[in-house]
């Protein structure tokens, strides 16, 4: 379709089409009286600008979401500390800030045997401690009157104290006080072993299971 340029402004022009309509378009250097066969309408230009702006906005939002997801994923995987369970099998759990297990390692041959084929990832530290203790009992490593030693290590002292208290309480309840649970200083701790620091559940205080 051909258009006749009937008016020119600094940034716009007005053209007349064959249907008698006056259309406002961007001025691309037109002169009055010039006939052009193709024009860009203001509405179409505005839509293009809007689309471009929306695309830029959504791209920025998507980038922010990616950063947030990666940040959350990194925080999820970052350890808050470790919990080491020693029965005869020696196992170390890597625990994140949500008290979920993100790593598990057998520290000796019995420990490697204990965790073989065990799906631990994302489970709470309480569940994994119970499961591994049950496995140890099923495999003959632990029996009634036996001992479970826990060593918790973290630079976050409150987290460390909370995990110690939680696991002692959990294992006592789980086994109905039929095993001895001892919290010992971590090997990486710079503090010397101190009897006031060690938590020991006296077997003499146990209530026999009915």
C-alpha positions in Angstrom: 0.0 0.0 0.0 1.2 3.5 -0.8 1.1 6.4 1.6 1.2 10.2 0.8 3.2 12.3 3.3 1.0 15.3 4.1 2.7 16.7 7.2 6.2 16.5 8.8 7.2 17.2 12.3 10.5 16.9 14.2 9.9 13.3 15.2 6.7 12.3 13.5 5.0 12.5 10.1 1.4 12.2 9.0 0.5 10.1 5.9 -2.7 9.6 4.0 -3.4 6.1 2.8 -5.6 5.0 -0.2 -8.6 4.5 2.1 -8.5 8.1 3.2 -7.1 7.5 6.6 -4.6 9.8 8.2 -1.9 7.9 10.1 0.8 9.2 12.4 4.2 7.6 11.9 7.8 8.1 13.0 9.5 10.7 10.8 12.3 8.8 9.0 13.4 11.8 7.0 10.2 12.2 4.9 9.3 15.3 2.9 5.7 16.6 2.4 4.4 15.2 -0.9 6.6 12.2 -0.8 4.9 8.8 -1.6 6.2 5.8 0.4 5.1 2.2 0.1 6.0 1.1 3.6 5.6 2.8 7.0 6.0 1.9 10.7 2.8 2.9 12.6 3.2 4.5 16.0 1.1 1.7 17.7 3.3 -1.0 16.2 6.4 0.9 17.3 5.0 1.3 20.8 4.2 -2.4 20.9 7.8 -3.3 19.9 9.1 -1.0 22.6 6.8 -2.6 25.1 7.7 -6.1 24.1 11.4 -5.2 24.3 10.9 -3.7 27.7 8.9 -6.7 28.9 11.5 -9.0 27.6 14.2 -7.1 29.4 12.2 -7.1 32.6 11.5 -10.9 32.4 15.2 -11.5 31.6 16.2 -9.6 34.7 13.6 -11.4 36.9 14.8 -14.8 35.5 18.4 -13.8 36.3 17.5 -12.9 39.8 15.6 -16.1 40.3 18.7 -18.1 39.0 20.9 -16.3 41.5 18.5 -16.9 44.3 18.1 -20.6 43.4 21.9 -21.0 43.2 22.4 -19.2 46.4 19.8 -21.3 48.2 21.2 -24.5 46.7 24.7 -23.4 47.9 23.4 -22.6 51.4 21.6 -26.0 51.5 24.7 -27.9 50.6 27.0 -25.9 52.9 27.7 -27.8 56.1 26.9 -26.3 59.5 28.9 -29.1 61.2 29.6 -32.8 61.4 28.2 -35.6 63.6 30.3 -38.7 64.2 28.7 -41.8 65.4 31.0 -44.5 66.9 29.7 -47.9 67.9 32.2 -50.2 66.4 31.3 -48.9 63.0 32.6 -45.4 62.8 30.5 -43.1 60.6 30.6 -39.3 60.0 27.6 -37.3 58.9 27.8 -33.9 57.2 24.9 -31.8 58.4 23.6 -28.5 56.8 22.0 -25.5 58.5 18.5 -27.2 58.2 19.8 -30.2 60.2 19.6 -32.3 57.0 22.3 -34.8 56.0 24.2 -33.8 52.8 27.2 -36.1 53.2 27.9 -39.5 54.9 31.2 -41.3 55.1 32.3 -44.6 56.7 35.4 -43.9 58.7 36.4 -47.5 59.0 35.6 -50.8 57.3 32.7 -51.5 59.5 31.4 -48.0 59.0 31.5 -48.4 55.2 29.7 -51.7 55.6 27.0 -50.0 57.8 26.2 -47.2 55.3 26.3 -49.4 52.2 23.3 -48.8 50.0 21.7 -46.5 52.6 19.9 -43.5 51.2 20.7 -40.6 53.5 20.6 -37.4 51.4 18.1 -34.8 52.7 17.0 -36.8 55.8 17.2 -35.2 59.2 20.1 -35.9 61.5 17.7 -37.6 64.0 16.3 -40.0 61.4 19.8 -41.0 60.1 21.1 -41.5 63.6 18.2 -43.7 64.5 18.5 -45.7 61.2 22.2 -46.2 61.4 21.9 -47.3 65.1 19.2 -49.7 64.1 21.3 -51.1 61.3 24.2 -51.5 63.7 22.0 -53.5 66.0 20.6 -55.6 63.2 24.2 -56.3 62.0 25.3 -57.4 65.4 27.5 -54.3 66.1 25.2 -53.0 68.9 23.2 -54.8 71.5 21.3 -53.9 74.6 23.6 -52.4 77.2 26.0 -51.4 74.4 27.4 -47.9 73.8 26.9 -45.2 71.2 29.5 -42.4 71.2 28.7 -39.1 69.5 31.2 -36.4 68.5 29.7 -33.1 67.2 32.0 -30.6 65.5 31.0 -27.1 64.3 32.2 -23.5 64.5 28.6 -22.6 65.6 28.6 -23.3 69.3 24.9 -23.0 69.8 24.2 -25.3 66.8 26.7 -27.8 68.2 25.1 -27.8 71.7 21.6 -28.1 70.3 22.5 -31.1 68.1 24.2 -32.8 71.0 21.2 -32.3 73.2 18.8 -33.4 70.4 20.6 -36.6 69.5 21.1 -37.7 73.1 17.4 -37.2 73.7 16.4 -38.9 70.4 18.6 -42.0 70.8 17.5 -42.4 74.5 13.9 -42.4 73.4 14.5 -44.5 70.3 16.1 -47.3 72.3 14.0 -46.8 75.4 17.2 -46.3 77.4 18.5 -49.8 76.5 21.9 -48.5 75.3 24.5 -46.1 76.7 24.8 -42.8 74.8 28.0 -40.7 75.4 28.9 -37.3 73.9 32.6 -36.9 73.6 34.7 -34.0 72.3 35.4 -34.0 68.6 38.9 -34.9 67.5 39.2 -31.6 65.7 38.3 -29.7 68.9 41.1 -27.7 70.4 39.5 -28.0 73.9 40.9 -30.7 76.1 38.7 -33.5 77.2 36.8 -32.4 80.4 34.6 -34.5 82.4 32.2 -31.6 83.0 31.9 -31.2 79.2 31.1 -34.9 78.6 27.5 -36.0 78.8 27.1 -39.6 80.0 23.9 -41.4 80.5 24.4 -43.8 83.4 23.2 -47.3 82.6 22.3 -47.8 86.3 19.6 -45.2 85.9 18.0 -47.0 83.0 14.4 -48.2 83.4 14.2 -51.8 82.1 11.9 -52.2 79.1 8.6 -53.9 79.9 
